[in-house]
């Protein structure tokens, strides 16, 4: 059995789908890969983002002046969580809007239909 390799673009696409709010299981099912791989790609991508944004390579800052990778990771995770909550909020607002439309149509249908007429 040969090992299936994936391209960098494929992994980046999977990570962007997770960043957009999908779960690793949903992305894995959609892309036909194991969910643990998607989770590993996402973790690696967030670690790479944290490392590159932390200024660790060739910086003249002292250790106290640099933000710790853990803090950067927390900041990235908070941004990710914030974006996911905003997306959920938009989705729920749309559901409320559609539900209110459905209720008004249903109420109108009930007033138009009166048995025995």
Buried (B, 14 or more C-beta within 10 A) or exposed (E): EEEEEEEEEEBEBBBEBBBEBBEBEBBBEEBEBEBEBBBEBBEEBBBEBBBEEBBBEEEEEEEEEBBEBEEBBEEBEEEBEEEBEEEEEEEEEEEEEEEEEEEEEEEEEEEEEEEEE
